[in-house]
Every structure is written in structure tokens, then in C-alpha cells.
């Protein structure tokens, strides 16, 4: 299984999310390629709100940063994103990364490739907040059109992985072993969830009736989605 990983921070050795991601990678990659990107290094800039992406995403001022990540994600079977909890939500650099993909949300120009992919979202907290942090990530995955999204949140009760107790480490290991086969089982011939399909049909109706952005309408027409073509077939 080809995997692309977007890490929410540049930390490795002491990061709980990094260590959990590595356990999943060991179970899921099966010798295939793994592309890894660390934020904010891989995307150091905030979205400027220039709207260039809504007409031509290659004109984004940060396209040179985005291009390798876009290509890696589109070539992958599984996208893994990690995000430690920062004040009950994703870290700022993760939000900045997601903001650059506004044009890929379902109301605009989603990539057909995403409807054939799975995503695994990982969040850890010393205390609480993984639920809201994972929602931040899952919103984007579903509106990107990702077929199936899995979430894994863990209260590690420690500031870094060195301080995580043996009991919690064993729980994480068991959880990884339990969730990984479910992801593997859907690796090929995957179809989107009813929610993702529902979003597609709602946005399709909006494109046909309202057509707020000419570039979006032209994109949907070019894909054949306003006719009989569906991105998951």
C-alpha cells in the first residue's frame, strides 16, 4: 500500500503522533513507498487569500511547496495525517496547510483521485481535545472527497512519547493491530461512504442550479460530473 504522511509538526523522537504513525506504517506499507512531509517545513507559509487557486491552482504563490505533496497524495492509496492537540484544535501549521486546499473542497474542484483513497487521521493529547482536532482534519478529508476516513485519537497523559506509560503504549499497540486490518481490507476497489457521495450530489446540484464560480462549473463539466460520470466509478 502506497502511503503519504503529512506530519503536523517537525518533531520525531519525542512526538507521540509520530511514533503512532510509524506503527501504522509498519503494519500497512507492506514494502511499498512511503512519502513523508513535515509541517511547517513542507509548507511554511499561510494562505494569502488571493483566490488564484480557484481559477488555476498552479498559480498559487506557494505552488512550489504544494506540488510535491499533491503529487505524492494522488499517487498514494492511503493518506496519513497527524496532529497533536494545540488548544483543542490542530496546530496552526496544519490549518495553514489545509487552507491551501480550499479549492479542492467539494463545492469547488475536488480531485477525482481522492474518491479512490483512504485517510487515517491521528491525534494525541496530554489531556483532552483529540475529538475536536480530529474533526478539523476529517472535515477536509470528506470535503476533498476521500472515500473512507479513519480517526485515531489517544490521550497519552504525557508531554512527549518518552513519558508515555507502558500501559498506554501497549494500548496503542493493540489499537494499531486492531485498526490496520480494516484499512487493509478496503485498500482496493474502494467506494466512498454515503456521506461523501451525498456531499457530491448536493454540490453537483448546486453547480447545475447556481454556478457561483465559472471556473468551478467549467471544471465539473470537464470531468463529466454534471452528466453521467461519477468520480468513484
Residue pairs with C-beta under 8 A, 6 or more apart in sequence:
1 28
1 29
1 30
1 32
1 77
1 78
1 184
1 187
2 32
2 33
2 34
2 75
2 76
2 77
2 78
3 25
3 28
3 29
3 32
3 33
3 34
3 35
3 76
3 77
3 78
3 79
3 80
4 34
4 35
4 36
4 37
4 69
4 72
4 73
4 75
4 76
4 78
4 79
4 80
5 21
5 25
5 34
5 35
5 36
5 37
5 79
5 80
5 81
5 82
6 37
6 39
6 42
6 69
6 79
6 80
6 81
6 82
6 97
7 15
7 17
7 18
7 21
7 36
7 37
7 38
7 39
7 82
8 17
8 39
8 81
8 82
8 83
8 84
8 90
8 91
8 93
8 94
9 15
9 17
9 18
9 38
9 39
9 82
9 84
9 91
9 93
10 38
10 39
10 40
10 41
11 18
12 18
13 161
14 160
14 161
14 162
15 82
15 84
15 160
15 161
16 84
16 124
16 154
16 156
16 158
16 160
16 161
16 164
17 82
17 83
17 84
17 122
17 123
17 124
18 82
18 161
19 161
20 82
20 122
20 124
20 152
20 154
20 172
20 176
21 80
21 82
21 122
23 172
23 173
23 176
24 80
24 120
24 122
24 176
24 179
24 180
25 34
25 80
27 176
27 177
27 180
28 78
28 180
28 183
28 184
32 77
35 72
35 75
35 76
37 43
37 68
37 69
37 72
39 91
39 93
39 94
39 96
39 97
40 93
40 96
42 65
42 68
42 69
42 97
43 62
43 65
43 66
43 69
43 93
43 96
43 97
43 100
44 65
45 61
45 62
45 65
45 96
46 96
46 99
47 62
47 96
47 99
47 100
47 102
48 61
50 60
50 61
52 59
52 60
52 61
53 59
53 60
53 100
53 102
53 103
54 102
54 103
54 108
54 109
54 213
54 215
54 216
55 215
56 215
57 63
57 66
57 103
57 104
57 109
60 66
60 100
62 100
66 100
73 79
73 117
74 111
74 113
76 117
77 117
77 118
77 187
77 188
78 117
78 118
78 119
78 120
78 183
78 187
79 117
79 118
79 119
79 120
79 141
79 146
80 119
80 120
80 121
80 122
81 94
81 119
81 120
81 121
81 122
81 137
81 141
82 121
82 122
82 123
83 90
83 91
83 94
83 121
83 122
83 123
83 133
83 134
83 136
83 137
84 91
84 123
84 124
84 125
84 133
85 123
85 124
85 125
85 126
85 127
85 128
85 129
85 130
85 133
86 92
86 133
87 129
88 128
88 129
88 132
88 133
89 95
89 129
89 132
89 133
89 136
90 98
90 133
90 136
90 137
94 136
94 137
95 136
98 136
98 137
98 140
101 140
101 144
102 108
103 109
104 110
104 111
104 114
104 144
105 140
105 143
105 144
106 143
106 144
106 145
106 199
106 200
106 203
107 143
107 203
107 206
107 216
108 213
108 216
108 219
109 215
109 216
109 219
110 143
110 144
110 145
110 231
111 144
111 145
112 145
112 223
112 231
114 144
114 145
114 146
114 147
114 231
115 145
115 146
115 147
115 192
115 196
115 231
115 232
116 147
116 190
116 232
117 146
117 147
117 190
118 146
118 147
118 148
118 149
118 150
118 183
118 186
118 187
118 190
119 141
119 146
119 148
119 149
119 150
120 149
120 150
120 151
120 152
120 183
121 134
121 137
121 138
121 141
121 149
121 150
121 151
121 152
122 151
122 152
122 153
123 129
123 130
123 133
123 134
123 137
123 151
123 152
123 153
123 154
124 130
124 153
124 154
124 155
124 156
125 133
125 153
125 154
125 155
125 156
126 155
126 156
126 157
126 158
126 159
127 155
127 157
128 155
130 153
130 154
130 155
131 153
133 153
134 151
134 153
137 151
138 149
138 151
141 149
142 149
142 195
142 196
142 199
143 199
145 192
145 196
145 199
145 200
145 231
146 192
146 196
147 190
147 191
147 192
147 193
147 196
147 232
148 186
148 190
148 192
148 193
149 193
150 179
150 182
150 183
152 175
152 179
154 168
154 171
154 172
154 175
156 164
156 168
157 164
157 165
157 168
158 164
158 165
158 168
164 172
191 232
192 200
192 232
197 232
200 225
200 230
200 231
204 220
204 225
204 226
206 212
207 216
207 217
207 220
207 225
207 226
208 226
211 217
220 226
223 229
223 231
225 231
